[in-house]
Amino acid sequence: MIKELTCIECPRSCALRVDIENCRVVKVTGEKCPKGKDYAVSEVENPQRVLTSAVSGQGLSLKMIPVRTDKPIPKVRILEAAGEIRKIRLDRSVKTGEIIAANLLGLGVNVIATRDCV
């Protein structure tokens, strides 16, 4: 099977053609830098994303505080992670970068605030 991807690892946005057999990358063409092949393999074999969301603020200047994971998580766990983040209620001030929830779903990833809120 051949899958076409656009690499997002650098500004070149290379058009990649990825040959896949048994859910494994066997060949990548079209990359103009080493990051292209790594991106294609990761995107096909283990896609990951940084999850951005918001948590409820109670008694704070913001009703919803923007948050994100500090590292990418497996794409297949995004909905599960979003469900856990949805349960979080903040009633204390936070600073940008402060950990809101540690080790989300046991993935070794933290949920951090992306805006100060008092």
CNS distance restraints for C-alpha pairs under 8 A (distance, minus, plus):
assign (resid   1 and name CA) (resid  19 and name CA) 5.85 0.50 0.50
assign (resid   1 and name CA) (resid  20 and name CA) 5.23 0.50 0.50
assign (resid   1 and name CA) (resid  21 and name CA) 6.56 0.50 0.50
assign (resid   2 and name CA) (resid  17 and name CA) 6.59 0.50 0.50
assign (resid   2 and name CA) (resid  18 and name CA) 5.48 0.50 0.50
assign (resid   2 and name CA) (resid  19 and name CA) 4.63 0.50 0.50
assign (resid   2 and name CA) (resid  20 and name CA) 6.07 0.50 0.50
assign (resid   3 and name CA) (resid  17 and name CA) 5.88 0.50 0.50
assign (resid   3 and name CA) (resid  18 and name CA) 5.11 0.50 0.50
assign (resid   3 and name CA) (resid  19 and name CA) 6.59 0.50 0.50
assign (resid   3 and name CA) (resid  20 and name CA) 7.45 0.50 0.50
assign (resid   4 and name CA) (resid  15 and name CA) 7.10 0.50 0.50
assign (resid   4 and name CA) (resid  16 and name CA) 5.60 0.50 0.50
assign (resid   4 and name CA) (resid  17 and name CA) 4.70 0.50 0.50
assign (resid   4 and name CA) (resid  18 and name CA) 6.16 0.50 0.50
assign (resid   5 and name CA) (resid  15 and name CA) 6.02 0.50 0.50
assign (resid   5 and name CA) (resid  16 and name CA) 5.06 0.50 0.50
assign (resid   5 and name CA) (resid  17 and name CA) 6.53 0.50 0.50
assign (resid   5 and name CA) (resid  18 and name CA) 7.55 0.50 0.50
assign (resid   5 and name CA) (resid  40 and name CA) 7.41 0.50 0.50
assign (resid   6 and name CA) (resid  13 and name CA) 5.83 0.50 0.50
assign (resid   6 and name CA) (resid  14 and name CA) 5.67 0.50 0.50
assign (resid   6 and name CA) (resid  15 and name CA) 4.76 0.50 0.50
assign (resid   6 and name CA) (resid  16 and name CA) 5.88 0.50 0.50
assign (resid   7 and name CA) (resid  13 and name CA) 5.04 0.50 0.50
assign (resid   7 and name CA) (resid  14 and name CA) 5.25 0.50 0.50
assign (resid   7 and name CA) (resid  15 and name CA) 6.53 0.50 0.50
assign (resid   7 and name CA) (resid  16 and name CA) 6.77 0.50 0.50
assign (resid   7 and name CA) (resid  36 and name CA) 5.99 0.50 0.50
assign (resid   7 and name CA) (resid  39 and name CA) 6.70 0.50 0.50
assign (resid   7 and name CA) (resid  40 and name CA) 7.39 0.50 0.50
assign (resid   8 and name CA) (resid  13 and name CA) 5.63 0.50 0.50
assign (resid   8 and name CA) (resid  14 and name CA) 7.86 0.50 0.50
assign (resid   8 and name CA) (resid  39 and name CA) 7.92 0.50 0.50
assign (resid   9 and name CA) (resid  13 and name CA) 7.47 0.50 0.50
assign (resid   9 and name CA) (resid  35 and name CA) 6.37 0.50 0.50
assign (resid   9 and name CA) (resid  36 and name CA) 6.96 0.50 0.50
assign (resid   9 and name CA) (resid  39 and name CA) 7.00 0.50 0.50
assign (resid  10 and name CA) (resid  35 and name CA) 7.84 0.50 0.50
assign (resid  12 and name CA) (resid  32 and name CA) 7.96 0.50 0.50
assign (resid  14 and name CA) (resid  30 and name CA) 6.44 0.50 0.50
assign (resid  14 and name CA) (resid  31 and name CA) 5.75 0.50 0.50
assign (resid  14 and name CA) (resid  32 and name CA) 6.73 0.50 0.50
assign (resid  14 and name CA) (resid  36 and name CA) 7.34 0.50 0.50
assign (resid  15 and name CA) (resid  30 and name CA) 5.81 0.50 0.50
assign (resid  15 and name CA) (resid  31 and name CA) 7.13 0.50 0.50
assign (resid  16 and name CA) (resid  28 and name CA) 6.72 0.50 0.50
assign (resid  16 and name CA) (resid  29 and name CA) 5.73 0.50 0.50
assign (resid  16 and name CA) (resid  30 and name CA) 4.74 0.50 0.50
assign (resid  16 and name CA) (resid  31 and name CA) 6.06 0.50 0.50
assign (resid  16 and name CA) (resid  36 and name CA) 7.57 0.50 0.50
assign (resid  16 and name CA) (resid  40 and name CA) 7.56 0.50 0.50
assign (resid  17 and name CA) (resid  28 and name CA) 5.79 0.50 0.50
assign (resid  17 and name CA) (resid  29 and name CA) 5.27 0.50 0.50
assign (resid  17 and name CA) (resid  30 and name CA) 6.33 0.50 0.50
assign (resid  18 and name CA) (resid  25 and name CA) 6.70 0.50 0.50
assign (resid  18 and name CA) (resid  26 and name CA) 7.68 0.50 0.50
assign (resid  18 and name CA) (resid  27 and name CA) 5.88 0.50 0.50
assign (resid  18 and name CA) (resid  28 and name CA) 4.66 0.50 0.50
assign (resid  18 and name CA) (resid  29 and name CA) 6.62 0.50 0.50
assign (resid  18 and name CA) (resid  40 and name CA) 6.96 0.50 0.50
assign (resid  19 and name CA) (resid  25 and name CA) 5.91 0.50 0.50
assign (resid  19 and name CA) (resid  26 and name CA) 5.64 0.50 0.50
assign (resid  19 and name CA) (resid  27 and name CA) 5.07 0.50 0.50
assign (resid  19 and name CA) (resid  28 and name CA) 6.41 0.50 0.50
assign (resid  20 and name CA) (resid  24 and name CA) 5.39 0.50 0.50
assign (resid  20 and name CA) (resid  25 and name CA) 4.60 0.50 0.50
assign (resid  20 and name CA) (resid  26 and name CA) 5.73 0.50 0.50
assign (resid  20 and name CA) (resid  27 and name CA) 7.33 0.50 0.50
assign (resid  21 and name CA) (resid  25 and name CA) 6.52 0.50 0.50
assign (resid  21 and name CA) (resid  26 and name CA) 6.66 0.50 0.50
assign (resid  23 and name CA) (resid  44 and name CA) 7.39 0.50 0.50
assign (resid  23 and name CA) (resid  45 and name CA) 6.64 0.50 0.50
assign (resid  24 and name CA) (resid  41 and name CA) 7.87 0.50 0.50
assign (resid  24 and name CA) (resid  44 and name CA) 7.31 0.50 0.50
assign (resid  24 and name CA) (resid  45 and name CA) 6.20 0.50 0.50
assign (resid  25 and name CA) (resid  40 and name CA) 7.92 0.50 0.50
assign (resid  25 and name CA) (resid  41 and name CA) 5.98 0.50 0.50
assign (resid  25 and name CA) (resid  44 and name CA) 7.10 0.50 0.50
assign (resid  25 and name CA) (resid  45 and name CA) 7.37 0.50 0.50
assign (resid  28 and name CA) (resid  37 and name CA) 6.06 0.50 0.50
assign (resid  28 and name CA) (resid  40 and name CA) 7.22 0.50 0.50
assign (resid  29 and name CA) (resid  37 and name CA) 7.98 0.50 0.50
assign (resid  31 and name CA) (resid  35 and name CA) 7.86 0.50 0.50
assign (resid  31 and name CA) (resid  36 and name CA) 4.96 0.50 0.50
assign (resid  31 and name CA) (resid  37 and name CA) 6.52 0.50 0.50
assign (resid  32 and name CA) (resid  36 and name CA) 6.97 0.50 0.50
assign (resid  33 and name CA) (resid  37 and name CA) 7.96 0.50 0.50
assign (resid  34 and name CA) (resid  38 and name CA) 6.90 0.50 0.50
assign (resid  35 and name CA) (resid  39 and name CA) 6.00 0.50 0.50
assign (resid  36 and name CA) (resid  40 and name CA) 6.19 0.50 0.50
assign (resid  37 and name CA) (resid  41 and name CA) 6.23 0.50 0.50
assign (resid  38 and name CA) (resid  42 and name CA) 6.12 0.50 0.50
assign (resid  39 and name CA) (resid  43 and name CA) 5.94 0.50 0.50
assign (resid  40 and name CA) (resid  44 and name CA) 6.14 0.50 0.50
assign (resid  41 and name CA) (resid  45 and name CA) 5.79 0.50 0.50
assign (resid  41 and name CA) (resid  46 and name CA) 7.68 0.50 0.50
assign (resid  42 and name CA) (resid  46 and name CA) 5.08 0.50 0.50
assign (resid  42 and name CA) (resid  47 and name CA) 5.63 0.50 0.50
assign (resid  42 and name CA) (resid  48 and name CA) 7.80 0.50 0.50
assign (resid  43 and name CA) (resid  47 and name CA) 4.35 0.50 0.50
assign (resid  43 and name CA) (resid  48 and name CA) 7.31 0.50 0.50
assign (resid  46 and name CA) (resid  74 and name CA) 6.88 0.50 0.50
assign (resid  46 and name CA) (resid  75 and name CA) 7.91 0.50 0.50
assign (resid  47 and name CA) (resid  74 and name CA) 6.00 0.50 0.50
assign (resid  47 and name CA) (resid  75 and name CA) 5.59 0.50 0.50
assign (resid  48 and name CA) (resid  72 and name CA) 5.44 0.50 0.50
assign (resid  48 and name CA) (resid  73 and name CA) 5.10 0.50 0.50
assign (resid  48 and name CA) (resid  74 and name CA) 4.30 0.50 0.50
assign (resid  48 and name CA) (resid  75 and name CA) 4.79 0.50 0.50
assign (resid  49 and name CA) (resid  72 and name CA) 4.58 0.50 0.50
assign (resid  49 and name CA) (resid  73 and name CA) 5.46 0.50 0.50
assign (resid  49 and name CA) (resid  74 and name CA) 6.51 0.50 0.50
assign (resid  49 and name CA) (resid  75 and name CA) 5.88 0.50 0.50
assign (resid  49 and name CA) (resid  78 and name CA) 7.96 0.50 0.50
assign (resid  50 and name CA) (resid  68 and name CA) 6.91 0.50 0.50
assign (resid  50 and name CA) (resid  69 and name CA) 5.72 0.50 0.50
assign (resid  50 and name CA) (resid  70 and name CA) 7.29 0.50 0.50
assign (resid  50 and name CA) (resid  71 and name CA) 5.98 0.50 0.50
assign (resid  50 and name CA) (resid  72 and name CA) 4.17 0.50 0.50
assign (resid  50 and name CA) (resid  73 and name CA) 6.21 0.50 0.50
assign (resid  51 and name CA) (resid  68 and name CA) 5.44 0.50 0.50
assign (resid  51 and name CA) (resid  69 and name CA) 5.48 0.50 0.50
assign (resid  51 and name CA) (resid  72 and name CA) 7.14 0.50 0.50
assign (resid  51 and name CA) (resid  73 and name CA) 7.49 0.50 0.50
assign (resid  51 and name CA) (resid  78 and name CA) 7.04 0.50 0.50
assign (resid  51 and name CA) (resid  82 and name CA) 7.78 0.50 0.50
assign (resid  52 and name CA) (resid  66 and name CA) 7.54 0.50 0.50
assign (resid  52 and name CA) (resid  67 and name CA) 5.87 0.50 0.50
assign (resid  52 and name CA) (resid  68 and name CA) 4.16 0.50 0.50
assign (resid  52 and name CA) (resid  69 and name CA) 6.68 0.50 0.50
assign (resid  53 and name CA) (resid  66 and name CA) 5.94 0.50 0.50
assign (resid  53 and name CA) (resid  67 and name CA) 5.34 0.50 0.50
assign (resid  53 and name CA) (resid  68 and name CA) 5.96 0.50 0.50
assign (resid  53 and name CA) (resid  82 and name CA) 7.48 0.50 0.50
assign (resid  53 and name CA) (resid  85 and name CA) 7.63 0.50 0.50
assign (resid  54 and name CA) (resid  64 and name CA) 5.76 0.50 0.50
assign (resid  54 and name CA) (resid  65 and name CA) 5.20 0.50 0.50
assign (resid  54 and name CA) (resid  66 and name CA) 4.20 0.50 0.50
assign (resid  54 and name CA) (resid  67 and name CA) 5.23 0.50 0.50
assign (resid  54 and name CA) (resid  68 and name CA) 7.89 0.50 0.50
assign (resid  54 and name CA) (resid  85 and name CA) 7.74 0.50 0.50
assign (resid  54 and name CA) (resid  86 and name CA) 7.68 0.50 0.50
assign (resid  55 and name CA) (resid  64 and name CA) 5.45 0.50 0.50
assign (resid  55 and name CA) (resid  65 and name CA) 5.27 0.50 0.50
assign (resid  55 and name CA) (resid  66 and name CA) 6.55 0.50 0.50
assign (resid  55 and name CA) (resid  67 and name CA) 7.01 0.50 0.50
assign (resid  55 and name CA) (resid  85 and name CA) 6.72 0.50 0.50
assign (resid  55 and name CA) (resid  86 and name CA) 6.28 0.50 0.50
assign (resid  55 and name CA) (resid  87 and name CA) 7.85 0.50 0.50
assign (resid  55 and name CA) (resid  88 and name CA) 5.85 0.50 0.50
assign (resid  55 and name CA) (resid  89 and name CA) 6.22 0.50 0.50
assign (resid  55 and name CA) (resid  90 and name CA) 7.14 0.50 0.50
assign (resid  56 and name CA) (resid  63 and name CA) 5.86 0.50 0.50
assign (resid  56 and name CA) (resid  64 and name CA) 4.73 0.50 0.50
assign (resid  56 and name CA) (resid  65 and name CA) 6.37 0.50 0.50
assign (resid  56 and name CA) (resid  86 and name CA) 7.94 0.50 0.50
assign (resid  56 and name CA) (resid  88 and name CA) 6.73 0.50 0.50
assign (resid  56 and name CA) (resid  89 and name CA) 4.98 0.50 0.50
assign (resid  56 and name CA) (resid  90 and name CA) 6.10 0.50 0.50
assign (resid  57 and name CA) (resid  61 and name CA) 7.96 0.50 0.50
assign (resid  57 and name CA) (resid  62 and name CA) 6.09 0.50 0.50
assign (resid  57 and name CA) (resid  63 and name CA) 4.62 0.50 0.50
assign (resid  57 and name CA) (resid  64 and name CA) 5.33 0.50 0.50
assign (resid  57 and name CA) (resid  65 and name CA) 6.23 0.50 0.50
assign (resid  57 and name CA) (resid  89 and name CA) 6.05 0.50 0.50
assign (resid  57 and name CA) (resid  90 and name CA) 4.84 0.50 0.50
assign (resid  57 and name CA) (resid  91 and name CA) 5.98 0.50 0.50
assign (resid  58 and name CA) (resid  63 and name CA) 6.52 0.50 0.50
assign (resid  58 and name CA) (resid  89 and name CA) 6.97 0.50 0.50
assign (resid  58 and name CA) (resid  90 and name CA) 5.99 0.50 0.50
assign (resid  58 and name CA) (resid  91 and name CA) 4.95 0.50 0.50
assign (resid  59 and name CA) (resid  63 and name CA) 7.94 0.50 0.50
assign (resid  59 and name CA) (resid  91 and name CA) 6.15 0.50 0.50
assign (resid  60 and name CA) (resid  91 and name CA) 6.72 0.50 0.50
assign (resid  60 and name CA) (resid  92 and name CA) 7.27 0.50 0.50
assign (resid  60 and name CA) (resid  93 and name CA) 7.22 0.50 0.50
assign (resid  60 and name CA) (resid 117 and name CA) 6.92 0.50 0.50
assign (resid  60 and name CA) (resid 118 and name CA) 5.62 0.50 0.50
assign (resid  61 and name CA) (resid 117 and name CA) 6.33 0.50 0.50
assign (resid  61 and name CA) (resid 118 and name CA) 5.73 0.50 0.50
assign (resid  62 and name CA) (resid 117 and name CA) 6.58 0.50 0.50
assign (resid  62 and name CA) (resid 118 and name CA) 7.89 0.50 0.50
assign (resid  65 and name CA) (resid 113 and name CA) 7.10 0.50 0.50
assign (resid  65 and name CA) (resid 114 and name CA) 7.83 0.50 0.50
assign (resid  65 and name CA) (resid 115 and name CA) 7.02 0.50 0.50
assign (resid  65 and name CA) (resid 117 and name CA) 7.18 0.50 0.50
assign (resid  66 and name CA) (resid 113 and name CA) 6.06 0.50 0.50
assign (resid  66 and name CA) (resid 114 and name CA) 5.56 0.50 0.50
assign (resid  66 and name CA) (resid 115 and name CA) 6.36 0.50 0.50
assign (resid  67 and name CA) (resid 111 and name CA) 6.47 0.50 0.50
assign (resid  67 and name CA) (resid 112 and name CA) 5.40 0.50 0.50
assign (resid  67 and name CA) (resid 113 and name CA) 4.40 0.50 0.50
assign (resid  67 and name CA) (resid 114 and name CA) 5.15 0.50 0.50
assign (resid  67 and name CA) (resid 115 and name CA) 7.73 0.50 0.50
assign (resid  68 and name CA) (resid 111 and name CA) 5.50 0.50 0.50
assign (resid  68 and name CA) (resid 112 and name CA) 5.56 0.50 0.50
assign (resid  68 and name CA) (resid 113 and name CA) 6.70 0.50 0.50
assign (resid  68 and name CA) (resid 114 and name CA) 6.86 0.50 0.50
assign (resid  69 and name CA) (resid  73 and name CA) 7.91 0.50 0.50
assign (resid  69 and name CA) (resid 109 and name CA) 6.40 0.50 0.50
assign (resid  69 and name CA) (resid 110 and name CA) 5.59 0.50 0.50
assign (resid  69 and name CA) (resid 111 and name CA) 4.47 0.50 0.50
assign (resid  69 and name CA) (resid 112 and name CA) 6.10 0.50 0.50
assign (resid  70 and name CA) (resid 109 and name CA) 6.24 0.50 0.50
assign (resid  70 and name CA) (resid 110 and name CA) 5.62 0.50 0.50
assign (resid  70 and name CA) (resid 111 and name CA) 6.23 0.50 0.50
assign (resid  70 and name CA) (resid 112 and name CA) 6.43 0.50 0.50
assign (resid  71 and name CA) (resid 109 and name CA) 5.96 0.50 0.50
assign (resid  71 and name CA) (resid 110 and name CA) 7.55 0.50 0.50
assign (resid  72 and name CA) (resid 109 and name CA) 7.80 0.50 0.50
assign (resid  73 and name CA) (resid  77 and name CA) 7.05 0.50 0.50
assign (resid  73 and name CA) (resid  78 and name CA) 7.21 0.50 0.50
assign (resid  73 and name CA) (resid 107 and name CA) 7.42 0.50 0.50
assign (resid  73 and name CA) (resid 109 and name CA) 7.47 0.50 0.50
assign (resid  74 and name CA) (resid  78 and name CA) 6.91 0.50 0.50
assign (resid  77 and name CA) (resid  81 and name CA) 6.07 0.50 0.50
assign (resid  78 and name CA) (resid  82 and name CA) 6.04 0.50 0.50
assign (resid  79 and name CA) (resid  83 and name CA) 6.19 0.50 0.50
assign (resid  80 and name CA) (resid  84 and name CA) 6.54 0.50 0.50
assign (resid  81 and name CA) (resid  85 and name CA) 6.28 0.50 0.50
assign (resid  81 and name CA) (resid 104 and name CA) 7.14 0.50 0.50
assign (resid  81 and name CA) (resid 105 and name CA) 6.86 0.50 0.50
assign (resid  82 and name CA) (resid  86 and name CA) 6.08 0.50 0.50
assign (resid  83 and name CA) (resid  87 and name CA) 6.80 0.50 0.50
assign (resid  84 and name CA) (resid  88 and name CA) 7.21 0.50 0.50
assign (resid  84 and name CA) (resid 104 and name CA) 7.95 0.50 0.50
assign (resid  92 and name CA) (resid 118 and name CA) 7.17 0.50 0.50
assign (resid  93 and name CA) (resid 116 and name CA) 7.66 0.50 0.50
assign (resid  93 and name CA) (resid 117 and name CA) 5.46 0.50 0.50
assign (resid  93 and name CA) (resid 118 and name CA) 4.34 0.50 0.50
assign (resid  94 and name CA) (resid  98 and name CA) 6.41 0.50 0.50
assign (resid  94 and name CA) (resid 113 and name CA) 7.05 0.50 0.50
assign (resid  94 and name CA) (resid 115 and name CA) 7.92 0.50 0.50
assign (resid  94 and name CA) (resid 116 and name CA) 5.64 0.50 0.50
assign (resid  94 and name CA) (resid 117 and name CA) 5.34 0.50 0.50
assign (resid  94 and name CA) (resid 118 and name CA) 6.57 0.50 0.50
assign (resid  95 and name CA) (resid 113 and name CA) 6.72 0.50 0.50
assign (resid  95 and name CA) (resid 114 and name CA) 7.89 0.50 0.50
assign (resid  95 and name CA) (resid 115 and name CA) 6.46 0.50 0.50
assign (resid  95 and name CA) (resid 116 and name CA) 4.29 0.50 0.50
assign (resid  95 and name CA) (resid 117 and name CA) 6.48 0.50 0.50
assign (resid  96 and name CA) (resid 112 and name CA) 7.50 0.50 0.50
assign (resid  96 and name CA) (resid 113 and name CA) 5.10 0.50 0.50
assign (resid  96 and name CA) (resid 114 and name CA) 4.84 0.50 0.50
assign (resid  96 and name CA) (resid 115 and name CA) 4.63 0.50 0.50
assign (resid  96 and name CA) (resid 116 and name CA) 4.98 0.50 0.50
assign (resid  97 and name CA) (resid 112 and name CA) 5.35 0.50 0.50
assign (resid  97 and name CA) (resid 113 and name CA) 5.23 0.50 0.50
assign (resid  97 and name CA) (resid 114 and name CA) 5.99 0.50 0.50
assign (resid  97 and name CA) (resid 115 and name CA) 7.77 0.50 0.50
assign (resid  98 and name CA) (resid 112 and name CA) 5.35 0.50 0.50
assign (resid  98 and name CA) (resid 113 and name CA) 5.54 0.50 0.50
assign (resid  99 and name CA) (resid 110 and name CA) 6.35 0.50 0.50
assign (resid  99 and name CA) (resid 111 and name CA) 5.82 0.50 0.50
assign (resid  99 and name CA) (resid 112 and name CA) 4.42 0.50 0.50
assign (resid  99 and name CA) (resid 113 and name CA) 6.60 0.50 0.50
assign (resid 100 and name CA) (resid 110 and name CA) 7.41 0.50 0.50
assign (resid 100 and name CA) (resid 111 and name CA) 5.43 0.50 0.50
assign (resid 100 and name CA) (resid 112 and name CA) 5.25 0.50 0.50
assign (resid 100 and name CA) (resid 113 and name CA) 6.48 0.50 0.50
assign (resid 101 and name CA) (resid 110 and name CA) 5.74 0.50 0.50
assign (resid 101 and name CA) (resid 111 and name CA) 5.02 0.50 0.50
assign (resid 101 and name CA) (resid 112 and name CA) 7.12 0.50 0.50
assign (resid 102 and name CA) (resid 108 and name CA) 7.72 0.50 0.50
assign (resid 102 and name CA) (resid 109 and name CA) 6.76 0.50 0.50
assign (resid 102 and name CA) (resid 110 and name CA) 4.51 0.50 0.50
assign (resid 102 and name CA) (resid 111 and name CA) 6.41 0.50 0.50
assign (resid 103 and name CA) (resid 107 and name CA) 5.87 0.50 0.50
assign (resid 103 and name CA) (resid 108 and name CA) 4.55 0.50 0.50
assign (resid 103 and name CA) (resid 109 and name CA) 4.86 0.50 0.50
assign (resid 103 and name CA) (resid 110 and name CA) 5.17 0.50 0.50
assign (resid 103 and name CA) (resid 111 and name CA) 7.97 0.50 0.50
assign (resid 104 and name CA) (resid 108 and name CA) 6.65 0.50 0.50
assign (resid 104 and name CA) (resid 109 and name CA) 5.53 0.50 0.50
assign (resid 104 and name CA) (resid 110 and name CA) 5.82 0.50 0.50
assign (resid 104 and name CA) (resid 111 and name CA) 7.00 0.50 0.50
